[in-house]
Amino acid sequence: MIEIRTATATDAAALAELAVATFALACPPHTSAEAIAAFLRDVLAEGNFDAYLADPDRLILVAEVAGEAGEAGAAGAAGAAGVMLGYTMLVFAEPADDDARAAATIRPTAELSKCYLRAETHGRGVAAALMNATLDAARSRGAAGSWLGVNQENARAIRFYEKNGFVTVGEKRFLVGERYEDDFVLERAL
């Protein structure tokens, strides 16, 4: 059984491990291993998650197999109790990116900053459960809308977001390593 819960300060290391296992899945094929490693080091390392978890304007939700929380690697992740399968991060603030701020028009807004799941969970309903809980959390904190950026080459993610009510409202750029990628800005009312 899958459990969705709010991440706590003790989850930073597990979230960083999950980021290592999932971030590259969202990158276009031309993204270099060096660029992925730099992003993981600079944005998704344990210290970053410590700061995200302490930030009152951020909320991280995790999906995991229900059971005792514990440490485990990706091997058997789809069935081992306490293993994180995916996570989302909401940011309750005005978009920092000028293009996203212009494109996303529903206020107050919550950015769906991160939405990553282990590959072995794809197609098993984990993403839908995590998305529903995330949108409910944004709504409960007073957001009227939610926006996100998604790589224009990530057709699987775009289909998933559209299935969950997001529509393309603009474009922005996203830095991975030393290369800017082209993202769509998607938004939905809550």
C-alpha positions, 0 to 999 in steps of 0.5 A, spaced: 500 500 500 502 506 498 502 512 503 503 519 501 505 524 507 509 530 508 516 530 509 520 531 515 527 534 517 529 527 518 528 525 510 533 530 507 538 524 506 533 519 503 530 525 498 537 526 496 538 519 494 531 519 491 533 525 487 539 521 484 535 515 482 529 520 479 532 527 476 535 524 470 528 521 468 526 528 466 532 530 462 532 530 455 537 525 452 542 530 450 543 532 457 550 530 459 552 526 465 556 532 468 550 537 467 546 532 471 551 531 476 552 538 477 544 539 478 544 534 483 550 537 487 548 544 486 540 543 487 538 536 490 543 534 495 542 533 502 544 540 504 539 543 499 533 538 502 535 540 509 534 548 507 527 546 503 524 542 509 526 548 513 523 553 509 516 555 511 514 557 504 515 550 501 512 543 502 515 536 500 510 530 500 513 523 499 510 517 496 512 511 499 510 503 501 506 504 507 510 501 513 516 502 518 520 508 515 527 505 514 533 506 509 533 502 503 536 503 496 533 502 489 533 495 489 526 492 490 524 499 491 517 498 489 515 493 494 520 495 500 516 498 506 519 505 508 522 506 501 520 513 498 518 512 491 517 519 489 516 526 491 513 533 490 515 540 492 510 546 492 513 553 493 508 558 496 511 564 493 510 568 486 514 565 481 521 568 481 522 567 473 520 573 469 517 568 464 513 564 468 510 570 472 508 573 466 505 566 463 502 564 470 496 568 471 492 565 477 493 568 484 495 566 489 499 561 486 503 555 488 509 552 484 509 545 483 517 545 483 519 538 483 515 532 481 519 525 481 518 518 481 522 512 481 522 509 474 519 502 476 513 506 479 511 509 472 504 506 470 502 504 477 498 509 480 503 512 484 504 519 481 496 520 480 496 519 488 501 523 489 499 529 484 492 529 488 495 529 495 499 535 492 494 539 489 490 538 495 495 541 499 496 547 495 489 548 495 489 547 503 494 552 504 490 558 500 493 557 493 487 558 487 492 555 482 498 551 481 504 552 475 510 548 473 515 548 468 516 542 464 522 540 459 519 541 452 521 534 450 518 530 456 512 528 452 511 523 458 510 528 463 507 533 459 501 528 458 501 526 465 500 534 467 495 535 462 491 529 464 491 532 471 488 538 468 494 543 467 494 547 460 500 550 457 500 557 458 507 559 456 515 558 455 521 559 460 528 557 460 531 552 465 538 551 467 541 544 467 549 544 468 551 550 463 546 549 458 539 552 458 533 548 456 526 550 453 520 548 458 513 549 457 509 553 463 503 549 465 498 552 469 491 549 472 486 552 477 485 549 484 
